[in-house]
Amino acid sequence: MNKIGYPLKAGLLAGFILIAFSIIMYALDTNILGFGMSMLNLVITFAILIVAALMGTAKMRDIDYNFKINYLQALIGCFITLLLAMYMAGIFSYVLNGIIDPDYMPRKVDGMLDSYERLGVPEEALEEIITKMETQIDPMKQLIQSLWVSPLVSLGLGALLALFVKKDKTNTTQI
């Protein structure tokens, strides 16, 4: 197997888990734009990404590099895992919001705006929110943004996570 096989597998697994999570959120018709749910979504997404990157890179270190890995190799492993998972989630988001149910996000925005109206948010502020949200919920714009933001996030987060993959485990006892 090539040296990036385990990060690829971890990225695929994380991508499928993120897709399954999105399907569950969609099926439950949750208020994904609410503060609590958006924060929960963010925490769960990053937890899945971090665990997958660490596991895929650690397995690559242990099996492909005989328990010894340098920082660049760890960075590449983490980057590949994160990028693959994020691209899969981004493409699925486009398919869901652009093809399967194009009215999904506009419904969620309408629900969010209704709750803001009930809270007494001024009309001028609501108009500004509507204008902002209309440009942000376009599925094609989200996909394009995902295509250039995902590599940047993958590189930054991967650089941090690569620090935590122990570089030399040859001195530890193996069972």
C-alpha positions as CSV (number, residue, x, y, z in Angstrom):
1,M,0.0,0.0,0.0
2,N,1.2,3.5,-0.7
3,K,2.3,5.7,2.2
4,I,-0.9,7.8,2.3
5,G,-3.3,4.9,2.2
6,Y,-4.3,5.2,5.8
7,P,-4.9,9.0,5.8
8,L,-7.0,8.5,2.6
9,K,-9.1,5.8,4.3
10,A,-9.5,8.0,7.4
11,G,-10.5,10.9,5.2
12,L,-13.1,8.8,3.4
13,L,-14.5,7.5,6.7
14,A,-14.6,11.0,8.2
15,G,-16.3,12.3,5.0
16,F,-18.9,9.5,5.1
17,I,-19.5,10.2,8.8
18,L,-20.0,13.9,8.1
19,I,-22.4,13.1,5.3
20,A,-24.4,10.8,7.6
21,F,-24.4,13.5,10.3
22,S,-25.8,16.0,7.7
23,I,-28.4,13.5,6.6
24,I,-29.5,13.0,10.2
25,M,-29.7,16.8,10.7
26,Y,-31.7,17.1,7.5
27,A,-34.1,14.2,8.3
28,L,-34.7,15.6,11.8
29,D,-35.4,19.0,10.3
30,T,-33.3,20.7,13.0
31,N,-32.8,24.5,13.2
32,I,-29.3,24.4,11.9
33,L,-29.1,28.2,11.9
34,G,-29.9,28.6,15.6
35,F,-26.9,29.5,17.8
36,G,-27.0,26.3,19.9
37,M,-27.4,23.9,17.0
38,S,-24.7,25.7,14.8
39,M,-22.3,25.5,17.7
40,L,-23.0,21.8,18.3
41,N,-22.6,21.2,14.5
42,L,-19.3,23.0,14.6
43,V,-18.0,21.0,17.6
44,I,-19.1,17.7,16.2
45,T,-17.7,18.4,12.8
46,F,-14.3,19.4,14.1
47,A,-14.2,16.5,16.5
48,I,-14.8,14.1,13.7
49,L,-12.1,15.8,11.5
50,I,-9.5,15.9,14.4
51,V,-10.0,12.2,15.4
52,A,-9.9,11.0,11.8
53,A,-6.7,13.0,11.1
54,L,-4.9,11.8,14.2
55,M,-6.0,8.2,13.7
56,G,-5.1,8.1,10.0
57,T,-1.7,9.7,10.5
58,A,-0.9,7.6,13.6
59,K,-1.7,4.4,11.7
60,M,0.5,5.6,8.8
61,R,3.3,6.4,11.2
62,D,3.0,3.0,12.9
63,I,2.6,0.8,9.8
64,D,4.1,2.6,6.9
65,Y,7.0,4.4,8.7
66,N,7.8,1.8,11.4
67,F,6.8,3.9,14.3
68,K,9.0,6.9,13.3
69,I,7.7,9.9,11.4
70,N,8.9,13.4,10.7
71,Y,6.8,16.5,10.9
72,L,6.4,16.9,7.1
73,Q,5.1,13.3,6.8
74,A,2.7,13.9,9.7
75,L,1.5,17.1,8.1
76,I,0.9,15.5,4.8
77,G,-1.1,12.7,6.5
78,C,-3.2,15.1,8.4
79,F,-3.7,17.4,5.4
80,I,-4.9,14.6,3.2
81,T,-7.3,13.3,5.7
82,L,-8.8,16.7,6.5
83,L,-9.0,17.8,2.9
84,L,-10.7,14.7,1.6
85,A,-13.3,14.7,4.4
86,M,-14.0,18.4,4.0
87,Y,-14.3,18.1,0.2
88,M,-16.7,15.2,0.5
89,A,-18.9,17.2,3.0
90,G,-18.8,20.3,0.8
91,I,-19.8,18.3,-2.3
92,F,-22.6,16.6,-0.4
93,S,-23.8,19.9,0.9
94,Y,-24.0,21.2,-2.7
95,V,-25.9,18.1,-3.8
96,L,-28.4,18.4,-0.9
97,N,-29.0,22.1,-1.1
98,G,-28.6,22.6,-4.8
99,I,-30.1,19.5,-6.3
100,I,-32.1,17.4,-3.9
101,D,-33.8,20.1,-1.9
102,P,-33.0,23.6,-3.1
103,D,-35.7,25.1,-0.8
104,Y,-34.1,23.7,2.4
105,M,-31.8,26.5,3.3
106,P,-34.3,29.3,2.3
107,R,-36.8,27.6,4.6
108,K,-34.2,27.6,7.4
109,V,-33.4,31.3,6.8
110,D,-37.1,32.1,6.9
111,G,-37.5,30.3,10.2
112,M,-34.5,32.2,11.6
113,L,-35.9,35.5,10.4
114,D,-39.3,34.7,12.0
115,S,-37.6,34.1,15.3
116,Y,-35.8,37.4,15.0
117,E,-39.0,39.2,14.3
118,R,-40.6,37.7,17.4
119,L,-37.6,38.9,19.3
120,G,-38.3,42.4,18.1
121,V,-35.3,42.9,15.8
122,P,-35.7,46.3,13.9
123,E,-36.7,46.1,10.3
124,E,-33.4,47.7,9.1
125,A,-31.4,45.1,10.8
126,L,-33.7,42.3,9.4
127,E,-33.2,43.7,5.8
128,E,-29.4,43.6,6.3
129,I,-29.6,40.0,7.6
130,I,-31.7,39.0,4.7
131,T,-29.3,40.5,2.2
132,K,-26.3,38.8,3.8
133,M,-28.1,35.4,4.1
134,E,-29.3,35.4,0.5
135,T,-25.7,35.6,-0.8
136,Q,-24.4,33.0,1.8
137,I,-27.0,30.3,1.2
138,D,-26.4,30.0,-2.6
139,P,-25.3,26.3,-3.0
140,M,-22.9,27.0,-5.8
141,K,-21.2,29.9,-3.9
142,Q,-20.9,27.6,-0.9
143,L,-19.3,24.9,-3.0
144,I,-16.8,27.3,-4.6
145,Q,-16.0,28.8,-1.2
146,S,-15.5,25.2,0.2
147,L,-13.1,24.4,-2.6
148,W,-10.7,27.2,-1.6
149,V,-11.3,27.4,2.1
150,S,-11.0,23.6,2.8
151,P,-7.3,23.4,1.7
152,L,-6.5,26.4,3.9
153,V,-8.3,25.0,7.0
154,S,-6.8,21.6,6.3
155,L,-3.3,23.0,6.1
156,G,-3.7,25.1,9.3
157,L,-5.4,22.4,11.4
158,G,-3.2,19.7,9.9
159,A,-0.1,21.7,10.9
160,L,-1.3,21.9,14.5
161,L,-2.4,18.2,14.6
162,A,0.9,17.0,13.1
163,L,2.6,18.3,16.3
164,F,0.6,15.9,18.3
165,V,1.5,12.8,16.3
166,K,4.4,11.5,18.3
167,K,7.3,11.5,15.8
168,D,9.3,8.5,17.2
169,K,7.5,5.6,19.0
170,T,10.3,3.1,18.4
171,N,11.4,3.3,22.1
172,T,7.9,2.4,23.4
173,T,7.0,-1.2,24.1
174,Q,5.0,-2.8,21.4
175,I,2.6,-5.6,22.2
